[in-house]
Amino acid sequence: MSYVDGFVVPVPKQKLDDYREWSKKSGELWKSKGALEYVECVGDDVQPGKVTSFPQSVKLQDDEVVVFSWIVYKSKEDRDRINKAVMDDPMMKNTDPKSWPFDGKRMFMGGFQPIVEIH
């Protein structure tokens, strides 16, 4: 089975185009290091819930949208190798998190082992 990293991040609406460009570059970097798939999706129907929700999870503000993303790898071992290579790449090493078009402090992520895959 593959391995998946998932991310949820708040993005200011006024920076969505910048985020899209940043994501394209990031996706190309991950793919060049061996990721199988890189997907970024902007929230279209993500309402606040009574207990929890995508908006609540990132403390979404009125001028922001939620972005849900994932990266697919061949295995967890590939994911670990690829993420190290990405973090060692000059594009990432030379980027100040303050310049990111999103609030990285409210982003959350995790690695997931698929239990069902239907292609």
C-alpha positions in Angstrom: 0.0 0.0 0.0 1.0 3.6 -0.5 1.5 6.3 2.2 -0.2 9.7 2.4 0.6 13.0 4.1 -2.4 15.1 4.7 -2.5 18.9 5.5 -5.2 21.4 6.4 -4.2 25.1 6.3 -6.0 28.5 6.4 -5.2 30.8 3.5 -6.2 34.5 3.3 -8.5 35.0 0.4 -6.4 37.9 -0.9 -3.4 35.5 -1.0 -5.1 32.6 -2.7 -3.4 33.3 -6.1 0.0 33.5 -4.3 -0.8 30.3 -2.5 -1.7 28.6 -5.8 1.7 29.6 -7.3 3.5 28.5 -4.1 1.7 25.2 -4.3 2.6 24.6 -7.9 6.2 25.1 -7.1 6.0 22.9 -4.0 4.2 20.2 -5.9 6.8 20.2 -8.7 9.5 19.9 -6.0 7.8 17.0 -4.2 7.2 15.2 -7.5 10.8 15.8 -8.6 11.9 14.0 -5.5 9.7 11.0 -6.1 6.1 11.8 -4.7 3.5 10.0 -6.8 0.7 12.6 -6.4 0.4 16.1 -5.0 -3.1 17.7 -4.6 -4.2 21.0 -3.1 -8.0 21.7 -2.8 -9.7 25.0 -1.7 -12.7 24.6 0.5 -16.0 25.0 -1.3 -18.5 23.5 1.1 -17.0 23.5 4.6 -19.4 24.8 7.1 -18.6 25.2 10.9 -19.8 22.2 12.9 -21.3 22.0 16.3 -18.3 20.2 17.8 -15.6 20.4 15.2 -15.0 21.1 11.5 -12.4 22.1 9.0 -13.0 25.9 9.7 -12.9 25.3 13.5 -9.7 23.1 13.2 -7.7 26.1 11.8 -9.6 28.8 13.7 -10.7 30.1 10.3 -11.2 33.9 10.1 -13.8 35.7 7.9 -11.2 36.7 5.3 -9.7 33.2 4.9 -10.5 29.9 3.1 -9.5 26.3 4.1 -7.2 24.4 2.0 -7.0 20.6 2.2 -4.0 18.9 0.7 -2.4 15.5 0.3 0.8 14.0 -1.0 0.9 10.3 -2.0 4.1 8.2 -1.8 4.9 4.6 -2.7 5.6 3.8 1.0 6.3 5.4 4.3 10.0 4.8 3.7 9.8 6.7 0.4 7.9 9.5 2.2 10.6 9.8 4.8 13.3 9.9 2.1 11.4 12.3 -0.1 10.5 14.7 2.7 14.1 14.8 3.8 15.2 15.6 0.2 12.5 18.3 -0.1 13.6 19.9 3.2 17.3 19.8 2.1 16.4 21.5 -1.3 17.5 25.1 -1.6 13.9 26.1 -2.5 12.8 25.1 1.0 16.0 25.9 2.9 16.1 29.5 1.5 12.4 30.3 2.2 11.5 32.3 5.2 8.2 30.9 6.7 7.2 34.6 7.2 7.0 34.9 3.4 4.6 31.9 3.1 1.1 32.9 1.8 -0.6 31.2 4.7 -0.3 31.0 8.5 1.9 27.9 9.1 1.2 28.1 12.9 -2.5 27.1 12.2 -1.7 24.4 9.7 -2.0 20.8 10.8 -0.7 17.7 9.1 -0.1 14.0 9.6 1.0 10.8 7.9 -1.6 8.2 7.1 -1.4 4.5 6.2 -4.2 3.7 3.8 -6.6 0.9 4.8 -8.5 0.9 1.5 -7.4 1.9 -2.0 -9.7 1.8 -5.0 -8.2 3.1 -8.2 
